[in-house]
């Protein structure tokens, strides 16, 4: 505990921790937002075009099996960036999270009752309006569950990026191991856990706000 107090008592250390935390938030949440948009588009393609479904789901499954560290190293060669560019981590996590979300989105859209979509069509809803105002809102609970998993996965995987020199809370782990100093490692673990819990809570609140009918009848 003495080391922890000494470590956190330094103003420069606290400022550096805040910078690392904000960087971690940026690196983990930007790909989450981008991947949600991509997954909705790809999930819609799977839902509307059955021949595309099997191909996209298979590609998503294969992509998700690639080790994160290997993907972090491959991305710069694929898109022509420098190894330490944050865009490498953002690109890799966007691919991972999109791969994770495509199947849930497609299955959620498939689960929308046909009589609901038929009623919307009979009321004059065109396909895009029907999708945005009827099908997608009904798919939100399933999509939200996938996004919650993706958020935790991203927050965890950003730390792995520290092994190739990117920022975030993962640098606390690498610095602690290199210096044989336990305090930054413990602080990094605690901040990562707190960040994951806060983001998950915010996602639950957002889901409840978007789907108030789900809460009707619950105690």
C-alpha positions as CSV (number, residue, x, y, z in Angstrom):
1,X,0.0,0.0,0.0
2,X,2.9,2.3,0.6
3,X,4.0,2.0,-3.0
4,X,0.5,2.8,-4.2
5,X,0.2,5.9,-2.0
6,X,3.6,7.1,-3.2
7,X,2.8,6.4,-6.8
8,X,-0.6,8.2,-6.8
9,X,0.6,11.1,-4.6
10,X,2.6,12.5,-7.5
11,X,0.7,15.1,-9.5
12,X,2.6,14.3,-12.7
13,X,1.6,10.6,-12.3
14,X,-2.1,11.5,-11.8
15,X,-2.0,13.7,-14.9
16,X,-0.4,10.9,-16.9
17,X,-3.0,8.5,-15.7
18,X,-5.8,10.8,-16.9
19,X,-4.2,11.0,-20.3
20,X,-3.8,7.3,-20.5
21,X,-7.5,6.8,-19.4
22,X,-8.8,9.2,-22.0
23,X,-6.7,7.6,-24.7
24,X,-8.0,4.2,-23.7
25,X,-11.6,5.5,-24.0
26,X,-10.9,6.9,-27.4
27,X,-9.2,3.8,-28.7
28,X,-11.9,1.5,-27.4
29,X,-15.1,3.4,-28.1
30,X,-14.4,4.9,-31.5
31,X,-14.2,1.4,-33.1
32,X,-17.3,0.4,-31.1
33,X,-19.4,3.2,-32.7
34,X,-18.0,2.5,-36.2
35,X,-18.6,-1.2,-35.9
36,X,-22.2,-0.8,-34.8
37,X,-22.9,1.2,-38.0
38,X,-21.1,-1.4,-40.1
39,X,-22.7,-4.3,-38.4
40,X,-26.2,-2.9,-38.9
41,X,-25.5,-2.5,-42.6
42,X,-24.0,-6.0,-43.0
43,X,-26.7,-7.5,-40.8
44,X,-29.4,-5.9,-43.0
45,X,-27.7,-7.5,-46.1
46,X,-27.7,-10.9,-44.4
47,X,-31.4,-10.4,-43.5
48,X,-32.5,-9.3,-47.0
49,X,-30.2,-11.4,-49.2
50,X,-30.0,-15.1,-48.0
51,X,-27.1,-16.0,-50.4
52,X,-25.0,-13.3,-48.7
53,X,-25.9,-14.5,-45.2
54,X,-23.7,-17.6,-45.0
55,X,-20.7,-15.9,-46.7
56,X,-20.7,-12.9,-44.3
57,X,-21.3,-15.0,-41.2
58,X,-18.5,-17.4,-42.2
59,X,-16.1,-14.5,-42.9
60,X,-17.0,-12.9,-39.6
61,X,-16.3,-16.2,-37.7
62,X,-12.9,-16.6,-39.4
63,X,-11.9,-12.9,-38.8
64,X,-12.7,-13.2,-35.1
65,X,-10.4,-16.2,-34.7
66,X,-7.3,-14.1,-35.7
67,X,-5.2,-13.4,-32.7
68,X,-5.4,-9.7,-31.8
69,X,-1.6,-9.1,-31.5
70,X,-1.1,-10.6,-35.0
71,X,-3.9,-8.4,-36.4
72,X,-2.3,-5.3,-34.8
73,X,0.9,-6.2,-36.6
74,X,-0.7,-7.0,-39.9
75,X,-2.9,-3.9,-40.2
76,X,0.0,-1.4,-40.9
77,X,1.1,-3.5,-43.9
78,X,-2.5,-3.6,-45.2
79,X,-3.3,0.1,-44.9
80,X,0.1,1.6,-45.2
81,X,0.3,3.2,-41.7
82,X,3.2,3.3,-39.2
83,X,3.3,0.6,-36.6
84,X,2.7,3.0,-33.7
85,X,-0.3,4.8,-35.3
86,X,-3.4,4.6,-33.2
87,X,-5.4,4.0,-36.3
88,X,-4.0,0.5,-36.4
89,X,-5.7,-0.4,-33.1
90,X,-8.9,1.4,-34.1
91,X,-9.0,-0.5,-37.4
92,X,-8.3,-3.9,-35.8
93,X,-10.9,-3.4,-33.1
94,X,-13.4,-2.2,-35.6
95,X,-13.0,-5.4,-37.6
96,X,-13.2,-7.6,-34.4
97,X,-16.4,-5.9,-33.1
98,X,-18.1,-5.8,-36.5
99,X,-17.4,-9.5,-36.8
100,X,-18.8,-10.1,-33.4
101,X,-22.0,-8.1,-34.1
102,X,-23.0,-9.2,-37.6
103,X,-24.6,-12.4,-36.6
104,X,-26.7,-11.0,-33.7
105,X,-27.9,-8.1,-35.9
106,X,-29.0,-10.5,-38.6
107,X,-30.7,-12.9,-36.2
108,X,-32.4,-10.0,-34.4
109,X,-33.8,-8.8,-37.7
110,X,-34.9,-12.3,-38.7
111,X,-36.7,-12.5,-35.4
112,X,-39.0,-9.5,-36.1
113,X,-42.5,-10.9,-36.5
114,X,-43.6,-11.0,-40.1
115,X,-47.0,-9.7,-39.2
116,X,-45.4,-6.6,-37.8
117,X,-43.5,-5.8,-41.0
118,X,-46.6,-6.7,-43.0
119,X,-48.6,-4.2,-41.0
120,X,-46.0,-1.5,-41.5
121,X,-46.0,-2.2,-45.2
122,X,-49.8,-2.0,-45.3
123,X,-49.6,1.4,-43.6
124,X,-47.5,2.7,-46.5
125,X,-44.0,2.4,-44.9
126,X,-41.3,2.2,-47.5
127,X,-38.5,-0.3,-46.9
128,X,-36.0,2.1,-45.4
129,X,-38.6,3.8,-43.2
130,X,-39.9,0.4,-42.1
131,X,-36.3,-0.7,-41.3
132,X,-35.4,2.4,-39.3
133,X,-38.7,2.9,-37.4
134,X,-39.9,-0.7,-37.0
135,X,-37.4,-3.5,-37.6
136,X,-34.3,-1.8,-36.1
137,X,-35.9,-0.6,-32.9
138,X,-37.3,-4.2,-32.3
139,X,-33.7,-5.5,-32.8
140,X,-32.2,-3.1,-30.3
141,X,-32.3,-5.4,-27.3
142,X,-30.3,-8.1,-29.1
143,X,-28.0,-5.6,-30.7
144,X,-27.4,-4.0,-27.3
145,X,-26.4,-7.3,-25.8
146,X,-23.8,-7.7,-28.5
147,X,-22.6,-4.1,-28.1
148,X,-22.1,-4.7,-24.4
149,X,-19.9,-7.7,-25.1
150,X,-18.0,-5.7,-27.8
151,X,-17.4,-2.8,-25.4
152,X,-15.8,-5.1,-22.8
153,X,-13.8,-6.9,-25.5
154,X,-12.5,-3.6,-26.9
155,X,-11.5,-2.2,-23.5
156,X,-9.6,-5.3,-22.8
157,X,-7.9,-5.6,-26.2
158,X,-6.7,-2.0,-26.2
159,X,-4.4,-3.0,-23.4
160,X,-2.8,-5.6,-25.7
161,X,-2.0,-2.9,-28.2
162,X,0.5,-1.5,-25.6
163,X,2.8,-4.5,-26.6
164,X,3.4,-2.8,-29.9
165,X,3.8,0.6,-28.5
166,X,0.3,2.2,-28.7
167,X,-1.1,4.1,-25.7
168,X,-3.9,3.6,-23.3
169,X,-3.9,1.9,-19.9
170,X,-1.9,-1.0,-21.3
171,X,1.2,1.1,-21.0
172,X,0.9,0.9,-17.2
173,X,1.2,-2.9,-17.5
174,X,4.2,-2.8,-19.7
175,X,5.9,-0.1,-17.7
176,X,5.2,-1.9,-14.5
177,X,6.6,-5.2,-15.8
178,X,9.7,-3.6,-17.2
179,X,10.4,-1.7,-14.0
180,X,9.3,-4.6,-11.7
181,X,7.0,-2.1,-10.1
182,X,3.6,-3.4,-9.0
183,X,1.8,-0.1,-8.4
184,X,1.1,0.9,-12.0
185,X,0.0,-2.6,-12.8
186,X,-2.6,-2.6,-10.0
187,X,-3.8,0.9,-11.0
188,X,-4.1,-0.1,-14.6
189,X,-6.2,-3.2,-13.7
190,X,-8.5,-1.1,-11.5
191,X,-9.0,1.6,-14.0
192,X,-9.7,-0.9,-16.8
193,X,-12.3,-2.6,-14.7
194,X,-13.9,0.6,-13.7
195,X,-14.0,1.8,-17.3
196,X,-15.6,-1.4,-18.4
197,X,-18.2,-1.2,-15.7
198,X,-19.0,2.5,-16.4
199,X,-19.3,1.9,-20.2
200,X,-21.5,-1.2,-19.6
201,X,-23.8,0.8,-17.3
202,X,-24.1,3.6,-19.8
203,X,-25.0,1.1,-22.6
204,X,-27.7,-0.4,-20.4
205,X,-29.2,3.0,-19.7
206,X,-29.1,3.8,-23.4
207,X,-30.8,0.5,-24.2
208,X,-33.5,1.2,-21.7
209,X,-34.0,4.7,-23.1
210,X,-34.3,3.3,-26.7
211,X,-36.6,0.4,-25.8
212,X,-38.9,1.6,-23.0
213,X,-41.5,-1.0,-24.0
214,X,-39.2,-3.8,-22.8
215,X,-39.4,-2.4,-19.2
216,X,-43.2,-2.4,-19.2
217,X,-44.5,-5.0,-16.7
218,X,-41.1,-5.5,-15.0
219,X,-41.0,-4.9,-11.3
